[in-house]
Amino acid sequence: MQNKSAESALVMQFAKWPEAGRVKTRLMPALGELGALEAHITLSLAVLNQLSSSGCEVRFLWDRELPSVPEAATPIIKRIEALGLKQGVQRGNVLGERMEAAIADGLAECPKALIIGSDCPSVDAGYIHQALQALDKADVVLGPSDDGGYVLIGARTHLVGMLDGVSWGTDRALAETLTRLDAVGLSCVQLSPRWDVDEPEDWQRFVRQFPVDSQLP
């Protein structure tokens, strides 16, 4: 049985379409273009499994509209369908716009909305529920990452422009988000830091902790 927090939240997984040369580019020197593509697929499935184990409603949001679905996306789509989840497409030109739009859409359906990236396998069910509990006390919750960004953002309140002016993909993303939230008058709670997968050493950490075979549908 789902707990009260789970029943009142929408958890959204952000993901890029799996296309060789466009995903996990920082892994390419170690894994090659196709190896980085396979790593992206594996990570997307790992995160999907983690989020689905939370008992919350989960939605999978691709980064953009495409005229046709890449063949490499088949394992992910099959898993989404097997879990009975809805898919959608992110709206906006930059990450902040896309996250803000997703938060607004999520809060139109549920009192709480969370977003997790597909390179954040350290976000497990317990971490999801910590975030939901934090939103009982604050407008926004952030799960910091080791590299100055964050693995999770959640909100119970949406304000237009709440994520404007952030240097996405840099080690300033978390600090600038906190500054922006304070400027627009939104309270924020930070959870304990978690790790994501950007660099080859992050991938090795993932492989050690998550048997790759376990991510297959």
C-alpha positions in Angstrom: 0.0 0.0 0.0 1.3 3.4 -1.0 1.8 5.9 1.8 0.1 9.3 1.9 3.0 11.2 0.5 3.4 8.8 -2.5 -0.3 9.1 -3.4 0.0 12.9 -3.6 3.1 13.2 -5.8 4.1 12.9 -9.4 7.7 11.8 -10.0 9.1 12.7 -13.4 12.2 11.2 -15.0 14.0 13.4 -17.5 15.9 11.7 -20.3 17.5 12.3 -23.6 16.6 10.1 -26.5 19.4 7.5 -26.9 21.3 8.6 -30.0 24.9 7.8 -30.6 27.1 10.9 -30.2 24.5 12.9 -28.4 24.4 11.2 -25.0 27.0 10.7 -22.2 29.6 12.5 -24.3 32.0 12.7 -21.3 32.1 8.9 -21.2 33.1 8.6 -24.9 36.9 8.9 -24.3 36.7 5.8 -22.1 33.8 3.9 -23.6 33.6 5.1 -27.2 30.5 6.5 -28.9 28.5 3.2 -28.9 29.7 2.4 -25.3 28.5 5.8 -24.1 25.1 5.1 -25.8 24.8 1.8 -24.1 25.7 3.4 -20.8 23.0 6.0 -21.3 20.4 3.2 -21.9 21.6 1.3 -18.9 21.5 4.3 -16.6 18.0 5.3 -17.9 16.7 1.8 -17.0 18.4 1.8 -13.6 16.9 5.1 -12.7 13.5 4.0 -14.0 13.6 0.9 -11.8 14.6 3.0 -8.8 11.8 5.5 -9.2 9.2 2.8 -9.9 10.1 1.1 -6.6 9.1 4.2 -4.7 5.4 3.4 -5.1 4.8 6.9 -6.5 3.2 7.8 -9.8 6.1 8.0 -12.3 6.2 9.7 -15.7 9.0 9.5 -18.3 9.7 12.7 -20.2 11.9 12.7 -23.3 14.0 15.8 -24.1 12.3 16.7 -27.4 9.9 15.7 -30.1 11.3 13.5 -32.8 9.8 12.5 -36.2 10.5 8.8 -35.4 11.6 6.9 -32.3 15.3 5.8 -32.4 15.7 2.0 -32.4 18.1 2.3 -29.5 15.1 3.6 -27.3 13.3 0.2 -27.7 14.5 -1.3 -24.3 13.5 1.8 -22.4 10.1 2.1 -24.1 9.4 -1.6 -23.5 10.2 -1.1 -19.8 8.0 2.0 -19.6 5.1 0.1 -21.2 5.7 -3.0 -19.0 5.4 -0.7 -15.9 2.3 0.9 -17.3 3.7 4.4 -17.1 2.9 7.5 -19.2 5.5 9.1 -21.5 5.7 12.8 -22.5 8.1 15.4 -23.9 9.8 18.2 -22.0 8.8 21.7 -22.9 11.3 24.6 -23.1 14.6 25.6 -24.7 17.0 25.3 -21.8 17.0 23.0 -18.8 15.6 25.5 -16.4 12.6 26.2 -18.6 12.0 22.5 -19.1 12.1 21.8 -15.4 9.9 24.7 -14.5 7.3 23.6 -17.1 7.4 20.1 -15.8 6.9 21.3 -12.2 4.0 23.5 -13.3 2.4 20.6 -15.2 3.0 18.2 -12.3 1.5 20.5 -9.7 -1.6 20.9 -11.9 -2.2 17.2 -11.2 -0.7 16.6 -7.7 0.2 18.6 -4.7 3.9 17.7 -5.1 6.1 17.2 -8.1 9.7 15.8 -8.3 12.2 15.6 -11.2 15.1 13.3 -11.4 17.6 13.0 -14.3 18.4 9.7 -16.0 22.1 9.8 -14.9 21.2 9.8 -11.2 20.9 6.1 -10.1 21.8 7.0 -6.5 18.3 8.4 -6.1 16.4 5.4 -4.6 12.9 5.0 -3.1 14.0 6.2 0.4 15.5 9.4 -1.1 12.3 10.0 -3.0 10.3 9.8 0.3 12.7 12.0 2.1 12.1 14.6 -0.6 8.4 14.3 -0.3 8.5 14.7 3.5 10.7 17.8 3.0 8.0 19.3 0.9 5.6 19.2 3.9 7.8 22.0 5.3 9.3 23.8 2.3 8.3 25.1 -1.1 11.2 23.4 -2.9 13.5 20.5 -2.1 16.9 19.9 -3.7 19.1 16.8 -3.7 22.7 18.1 -4.2 25.2 16.2 -6.3 28.9 15.9 -5.7 29.7 18.2 -8.6 27.9 21.3 -7.7 24.6 20.5 -9.4 21.7 18.4 -8.1 20.2 15.0 -8.7 16.7 15.9 -7.7 14.4 18.9 -7.5 10.9 18.9 -6.1 8.3 21.5 -5.4 4.9 22.1 -4.0 4.8 25.7 -5.4 5.4 27.0 -8.8 6.4 30.6 -9.7 7.1 31.8 -13.2 10.9 32.3 -13.5 11.8 30.4 -10.4 14.7 28.7 -12.2 15.8 31.6 -14.3 19.5 32.7 -14.5 21.1 29.4 -13.5 24.3 28.2 -15.2 23.2 24.7 -16.1 25.8 22.0 -16.4 28.3 23.9 -14.2 29.5 23.6 -10.6 27.5 26.7 -9.9 24.1 25.3 -10.7 23.1 24.4 -7.1 24.3 27.7 -5.6 22.7 29.8 -8.3 19.4 27.9 -7.9 19.4 28.5 -4.2 20.1 32.2 -4.8 17.3 32.4 -7.3 14.7 30.6 -5.1 15.6 33.0 -2.2 15.2 36.0 -4.6 11.6 34.9 -5.6 10.7 34.2 -2.0 10.5 30.4 -2.1 11.8 28.3 0.9 14.1 25.4 0.2 15.4 22.3 2.0 18.5 20.4 0.9 18.8 16.7 1.3 22.1 14.8 1.8 24.3 14.8 -1.3 24.1 12.0 -3.8 26.2 11.1 -6.9 25.4 11.1 -10.6 27.2 9.7 -13.6 29.1 12.1 -15.8 32.7 11.1 -15.9 34.3 7.7 -16.5 35.1 7.2 -12.8 31.4 7.8 -12.1 30.5 5.0 -14.5 32.9 2.7 -12.8 31.3 3.5 -9.5 27.9 2.7 -11.0 29.1 -0.6 -12.4 30.5 -1.6 -9.0 27.2 -0.8 -7.2 24.6 -1.8 -9.8 25.1 -5.1 -11.7 24.3 -4.1 -15.3 22.3 -7.3 -16.0 19.8 -6.2 -13.3 18.8 -3.2 -15.3 17.5 -5.2 -18.3 13.7 -5.4 -18.6 
